[in-house]
Amino acid sequence: MSETTYLLSAIAVMAVVNYLTRAAAFLFFPSGKTPGVIRFIEIYFPPVILTILIFYSLKDTDFQSTPYGLYELAGVGLTVGLHLIFKNYLVSIFGGTVGYMALVQGWIF
């Protein structure tokens, strides 16, 4: 299989999967009413996933040597602060990541 054929096949598969993913809601819930389980997931999963992400991000932080986890805690604080202000998960995650990377790379301080 040539590289061009492989790439076109991969793009076609991704397009079909993307279409089926978007059509799944209409196939499984034709009445237009969202089941309670889906509403529960919609409400509670983003905070749960962010909490897991925070713990995972801090698991290798060394709080006993310089800078004592200051950059990591500042990144978490910035993420929380941005979320309290904007109430948007994407803004929170992106802003916190940029702030953390700016601290680690020495762009700030």
N, C-alpha and C positions, 0 to 999 in steps of 0.2 A: 504494500500500500504506500503510495507516495505521500509526501508530507502535506501537499495541498489537499489531497483526498481525506487524509486523517483530520486536518484542521476543519474542513468543511463538514465532515461527519460529526466532529465534536460540537461545532456550532449548532448543527441541526438538532442534535440530542439535547443540548442546553435550551434551545428555543422550545422544543416540544415539552420538556419538563417544566419550564417556566410557564408555558400556556396551561398545562394541566394543573399546576399548583394554583394558579389564579382561578381556574374554572372549578376547582374542587369545592369551594364554598357554595357555588350555585348548584353543584351536583348533589352534595350532601345535605344542604339546607334549602330546598327549593321553596319552602313556604316563606322564607325571608326572616324567620324568627331564629335567633341565635340561641342554642341550648345553654343552660345554666353552667355546664362544665366549661364551655368555651369562654363565657363571660368571666368565670372565676380565673381561668388562665390569663385572660386579657388584663385583668385587674392586678393580680398578685404576682405573676411571674417576673415582670421587669424589676421590681424591687428585690425579689429573691435572687435573681441572676446578678444584679449589681452587688448585693451583699456577698455572694460567693466570689465574685470578681475581686472585691476589696480584700477578703481573707486570702485569696490566692496570691494577690499582688504583694501582700505583706508577709507571706510565709517565710521568705528568705531574708527578711530585713534584720540586720544586726543592730540591736538597740544598745549594745554594750561598747561599741567603739564609734569614733568620730565618723560621721556627723550625727550619730545616735538616732538614725531613722528620721531625721528632720525633713529630708526631701520627700520621702514617701508619705509622711504624715501631712506635709504641706500640700502634696498632690491630692490626697484624700480630702483634706479640708477644702481645697479649691473646688473639687468636684461636688462636694456637698453644698458649698456656698452657691455655686452656679446653678445647681438644681433647685435650691430654695428660691433663687431669684427668678429663673426662667421657666422652671417646671417642664423641662425638655431633656429627655435622656441623652439625645445625641449631642446637644450643646454641652451638657454636663461631662460626658465621657470625653469628647473631643477637647474641650477646654482644660479639663483636669490633666489629660495626657500631654497637651502642649505645655502647660505650666510645669508639670513634673520634668519633662524633657528639657525645658529651659533651665531649670534648677540644676539638673544632673550635668548638663553640658557646660554649665558655667555662664550662661547668657544673662542670668540674674544673680547678683551678688558676686 
